[in-house]
């Protein structure tokens, strides 16, 4: 746990490459690595994005379902919505909801091709659409981003769906640290969308 804490503090992302620090095999767990990956990404933005330019970073914000009416016991069964990271800049009119995953970005479809994971897309879509409120202008145009670690794979795809930009992006953990930092610095930038249909 000391190694994990030190890595988060130093904004170090975990890799399988030999290095100066190691983790016990018991700590080599997908859930722990996902949490570490999430913390590293959140800490990077907290340190990197200039507050004087209006940027704020919110880790782990819980959202409520916009329930208008409900049966007596449904609250016990509704899943909790907790975002990983929210980047917000009121001056620029930007809100970016980031969900980190510690798994492959693509999965095989039943027809043999590769696809984004349905559950991940639905989760991000729920974060964006369920929170839209007329009294919160940033909620109407907020962006959503799914960030995945990778080794040698480069994915950076964006789509505009019902007024929300959704972005799927990988961070290659086998790349030199300068390349990883450069990739992370580019994440809050607005992606250009190609015209046409998919």
Order of alpha helices (4+ residues) and beta strands (2+ residues): alpha-alpha-beta-beta-beta-beta-beta-beta-beta-alpha-alpha-beta-beta-beta-alpha
